[in-house]
Amino acid sequence: MESNFAPRRLLRLVGRLAVCASLACAVSAFADSLDERNELIHHFVTDFNANPLVADCAAHGNFIASTSSAFDHVEFPPTSFDASHSAIEPWNDSFDERKQRIKVDNVVTVEGQGMPKDGGGDPTPLKFRCGYVGSQMLAFGWNDPVPPLRARAESHSTSGTKSKHGTKNKATAGKTKSTSKSSSKSSSKPAKKTTKKH
């Protein structure tokens, strides 16, 4: 009995060590990206005299754009932080009317140049929009040229008809399901009869 428990304990210990190691790597990667972001904010504030909120929004935009399949990084020249390319607007309303309906005090906008991943081609003008309550960012949006995959999948996977407000009409969806079931049953019966004759 004891010999059976020893390998199990050893496997559990190895499993726990593996989980701890992966968590340590994740925490280390998060700390590295947080350090990079803080360095970028510091650079924008000290070298370009950017407002701290605008600098924070630009640094977050750089991080998000670098996760896109289209961009390697975003370049923010000193002009990105002047009044014609960035703004802090008192808002006191919902960030947007879509998924980010959270109420924010200020909306920050800043422009940058998205550098393509392949290294060729012209930079893409990007505009980042961030919603803040105090110094905390609660919402984010940008003119991503690559539409999210989830939106495509949802539009193709919907079945049944939608009403004016986007909800599925269950009665119509149910009718289409029941008619398709009855037609498949009726079409399968003759096939069974012909197989029985042979």
C-alpha positions in Angstrom: 0.0 0.0 0.0 2.7 2.5 0.9 4.6 1.9 -2.3 1.5 2.9 -4.3 1.1 6.2 -2.4 4.7 7.3 -2.8 4.5 7.7 -6.6 1.2 9.5 -6.3 2.6 11.9 -3.8 5.6 12.5 -6.0 3.4 13.2 -9.0 1.3 15.6 -6.9 4.4 17.4 -5.8 5.8 17.6 -9.3 2.4 18.9 -10.5 2.3 21.6 -7.8 5.8 22.7 -8.6 4.9 22.9 -12.3 1.9 25.1 -11.5 4.0 27.3 -9.2 6.6 27.7 -11.9 4.1 28.6 -14.6 2.5 31.2 -12.2 5.9 32.6 -11.4 6.6 33.0 -15.2 3.2 34.7 -15.7 3.8 37.1 -12.8 7.3 37.8 -14.1 5.9 38.5 -17.6 3.2 40.8 -16.2 5.8 42.7 -14.1 8.0 43.1 -17.2 5.1 44.5 -19.3 4.1 46.7 -16.4 7.7 48.0 -16.1 7.8 48.7 -19.9 4.5 50.5 -19.7 5.7 52.7 -16.7 9.0 53.4 -18.6 7.0 54.5 -21.7 4.7 56.7 -19.6 7.8 58.3 -17.9 9.4 58.9 -21.3 6.2 60.6 -22.7 5.9 62.8 -19.6 9.5 63.8 -19.2 10.7 64.0 -22.8 7.5 65.1 -24.6 5.8 67.1 -21.7 2.7 64.9 -22.1 -0.1 65.1 -19.6 0.1 61.9 -17.4 -3.4 60.7 -18.5 -2.5 61.2 -22.2 0.8 59.4 -21.6 -1.0 56.5 -19.8 -3.5 56.2 -22.7 -0.7 56.2 -25.3 1.2 53.5 -23.4 -1.9 51.3 -23.1 -2.7 51.9 -26.8 0.9 50.8 -27.7 0.4 47.6 -25.6 -3.0 46.7 -27.2 -1.8 47.5 -30.7 1.2 45.2 -30.3 -1.2 42.3 -29.6 -2.9 42.9 -33.0 -2.0 40.7 -35.9 -1.4 43.9 -37.9 1.1 45.9 -35.8 4.5 45.4 -34.2 4.2 48.6 -32.1 3.0 52.2 -32.2 5.2 55.2 -32.6 4.3 58.4 -30.8 6.2 61.4 -32.1 6.3 64.5 -29.9 3.5 66.0 -32.0 1.2 63.1 -30.7 1.0 65.0 -27.4 0.1 68.5 -28.7 -3.4 69.9 -28.6 -4.2 69.0 -32.2 -3.4 65.3 -31.7 -4.5 64.6 -28.1 -7.2 65.8 -25.8 -8.7 65.4 -22.3 -12.4 66.0 -22.4 -14.6 66.2 -19.3 -17.2 63.5 -19.9 -19.4 62.5 -16.9 -21.3 60.0 -19.0 -21.1 56.5 -20.5 -17.9 55.8 -22.4 -19.8 54.5 -25.4 -23.3 53.1 -26.2 -22.0 49.6 -26.9 -20.4 47.2 -24.5 -18.5 49.8 -22.5 -21.4 51.7 -21.0 -19.4 52.4 -17.9 -19.6 56.0 -16.6 -16.3 57.9 -16.8 -15.2 61.4 -15.7 -12.8 62.1 -18.6 -12.2 60.8 -22.1 -8.6 61.0 -23.3 -7.7 60.8 -27.0 -4.3 60.4 -28.5 -3.0 59.7 -32.0 0.0 57.5 -33.0 1.4 55.6 -36.0 0.9 51.8 -36.1 4.1 50.2 -37.5 3.3 47.0 -39.6 4.5 43.6 -38.3 6.0 42.7 -41.7 8.2 45.8 -41.6 7.0 47.0 -45.0 4.3 49.3 -46.0 3.3 52.7 -44.6 2.4 53.3 -41.0 -1.3 53.3 -40.2 -2.7 56.4 -38.4 -4.2 55.1 -35.1 -6.4 57.0 -32.6 -6.8 55.7 -29.1 -9.6 56.6 -26.7 -9.5 56.0 -23.0 -12.1 56.5 -20.3 -10.9 57.5 -16.8 -12.3 58.0 -13.3 -9.7 60.0 -11.6 -6.4 58.4 -12.7 -7.8 54.9 -13.2 -8.6 53.8 -16.8 -11.9 52.0 -16.9 -12.6 51.8 -20.7 -10.6 51.7 -23.9 -11.2 51.9 -27.6 -9.3 52.4 -30.9 -9.7 52.3 -34.6 -8.4 48.7 -35.0 -8.2 48.0 -38.7 -8.5 44.2 -38.0 -12.1 43.5 -36.8 -12.4 41.2 -33.8 -12.9 37.5 -34.7 -15.6 37.1 -32.1 -17.9 39.5 -33.8 -17.5 37.6 -37.1 -18.3 34.3 -35.4 -21.4 35.6 -33.7 -22.8 37.1 -36.9 -22.4 33.8 -38.8 -23.6 31.5 -36.0 -26.9 33.1 -35.2 -30.0 31.0 -36.1 -33.6 32.1 -36.2 -34.8 35.6 -37.0 -34.0 38.7 -34.9 -36.5 41.2 -33.8 -36.0 45.0 -33.9 -33.9 44.9 -30.7 -31.6 42.1 -31.8 -33.3 39.3 -29.7 -34.1 36.1 -31.4 -37.7 35.4 -32.2 -38.1 32.0 -30.4 -41.4 31.2 -32.1 -39.9 31.5 -35.6 -36.7 29.7 -34.6 -38.7 26.9 -33.0 -40.9 26.6 -36.1 -37.8 26.3 -38.4 -36.4 23.6 -36.1 -39.6 21.6 -35.9 -40.2 21.8 -39.7 -36.7 20.6 -40.4 -37.1 17.7 -37.9 -40.4 16.6 -39.5 -39.0 16.9 -43.0 -35.9 14.8 -42.0 -38.2 12.2 -40.4 -40.4 12.0 -43.5 -37.4 11.8 -45.8 -35.8 9.1 -43.7 -38.9 6.8 -43.7 -38.9 5.9 -47.4 -35.2 5.1 -47.2 -35.9 2.6 -44.4 -38.7 1.0 -46.4 -36.6 0.6 -49.5 -33.8 -1.0 -47.5 -36.3 -3.5 -45.9 -37.5 -4.7 -49.4 -34.0 -5.6 -50.4 
